[in-house]
């Protein structure tokens, strides 16, 4: 993954209680306060949660599978461009499965982002 250049700064005034709650939260998460705030901002902005731990391994495995799908699509395109005909039914069924898989992944990611955003909105509306 590429590192994101972080050149923007946000200053926030907090009460003692708010700062204490934020410090406790960061300590429980084992993260610096700045990383906690970045992650909360990402989730509140609808960009989804930070990918780490077991989910990161699953996410990386999914990326590997998508690369394999891309390679297979290139092979199909090469075969079709060279005049070979794998059979319409077989090709149509394979592409249909691929479309369903991609749609499922997209829907899951959209739902994950929406849940994170809703959770962030709910938390922002509550008192510390």
Buried (B, 14 or more C-beta within 10 A) or exposed (E): EEEEEEEEEEEEEEEEEEEEEBEEBBEEEEBEBEEBBBBBEBBBEEEBBBEEEEEEEEEEEBEEEEEEBEEEEEEBEEEEEEEEEEEEEEBEEBEEEBEEBEEEEEEEEEEBBEEBBEBBEEEEEEEE
